Amino acid sequence: MLQKLFHKALLIGISVVIGSMLNQAAFAQNQTDTIQNTLDTLASLNQGGLVRDCDSRITMYLAPGNPQTNRQVILANTRKFDLTEKYLAKDWNTITQGDQFSCTAFSVSFAITIQRNIDNFFLKKQEPLVQFNPFFVFNISKSKYADPFKSNCKFGISYIDAFLTVRDRGIPLMSKNTVRNNCSDMPTYKMLSEAGKNKIQIFQRPFCTKDNFKAILIDTPFHPICISVFLNSEYDAAMDFNSGKWTKKGNPVSNRMHAMLVVGYNDERNAFKVMDWQGSEKGDNGFLWMDYALIEDPRIVFDAFICSHGSEYLDPLVGARAGSVMDESYEKPSALENELLNSQFVNDKISFWIKSGYQTMKDQFRIDCNYVSGKQGRATFRISNRYTAEIIKDDILLSEGKAFAFTYKNIDYKFRLLEVDYRGKNILKQAAIIQFDRKKHI
């Protein structure tokens, strides 16, 4: 009797276990089906590699103001301009997205690459052209999200994702051992350590107009421009059949959002030169030529950004990094030869404000503000040569109303802290209000 009861209980137990396993398997399959359906739905909603951020998230991280340029730039004097001729390796088009939706990471990485090569050129560093790693930016940016987005390479990232990765984690150089087309691959400690040496500090939105884009490109420090684009069949035809020339607007497709990089322009073509990463067999050896009218049409170009690995503050009034226009026939801007050319001084005076942790460019000088105390009414600064990085004076401690006087290249300057007060959008952070005077020797 006991033996029969035991066998019956055993059979019941086995049935319960088997039933539970079958239910778990069915549940797991349902989860898999749900995830796959979600992926399929999202993939159909966004067929491009750029994810669009909401304005509230963008403005949370943007540096204040709009990038301005030197008001003395004369666009008519420069009919064409190309940052890639000097500041990008010729084999750039061998680095492609492949099957990854990583265009945003490529746009940001190549913008920083060009800027670093420009800085090395003007600082006379005898170094080969560098190339930063877009795959690192893509993988790190995706890693903060949960699966299935983290490990699925068909889902892109936003510009804010990419900017914050390079601002907080940095970006390493490309190497022979770089893993491509595997968005789950995580960097080594050595790569993370190298990345930390190359960070951006700020990113801003320029106005999407033809003349503003031109001025940002040709005015020091020669910013490439990251753009957000709605693609359509006209883009496809340009890259496949029309030697990279995109002239007609066509009908934009709202779920085909793509990131690219403006690196130059040509008035004869009536177009901007744009980097895409589909390979040298596409477009004009990998480049796209976008008609000027497309840049100003929000149905095509719906957003744009510039970024910098320096920490300079782009003044919303005059432009912190404004300077002389580069003449390609010389190795350095004319301001290095004569600091009075293209001067920002008006009647030998400049007035401006700057906050702690930022820097600004005034004529040949770079001015760093290291500390501002409203309670104590004082601030500390460093003044250096913006072109050569020569430190003219460090740890300048000024109280309100006090000035620091110095002579540089036979010109007397007086740098005065007028007051500490609130300025800009961040009303909780005080700024140093400065008057900068000069007296030329006769």
Secondary structure, 3 states (H helix, E strand, C coil): CHHHHHHHHHHHHHHHHHHHHHHHHHHHHHHHHHHHHHHHHHHHHCCCCECCCCHHHHHHHCCCCCCCCCCCCCHHHCCEEECHHHHCCCCHHHCCCCCCCCHHHHHHHHHHHHHHHHHHHHCCCCCCCCCECHHHHHHHHHHCCCCCCCCCCCCCECHHHHHHHHHHCCCCECCCCCCCCCCCCCCCHHHHHHHCCCCCCEEECCCCCHHHHHHHHHECCCCCEEEEEECCHHHHHHHHCCCCEECCCCCCCCCCEEEEEEEEEECCCCEEEEECCCCCCCCECCEEEEEHHHHCCCCCEEEEEEEECCCECCCCCCCCCCCCECCCCCCCCHHHCCCCCCCCCECCEEEEEEECCCEEEECCEEEEEEEEECCCCEEEEEEEECCCCCEEEEEEEEECCCEEEEEECCEEEEEEEEEEEECCCCCCCEEEEEEEEEEECC
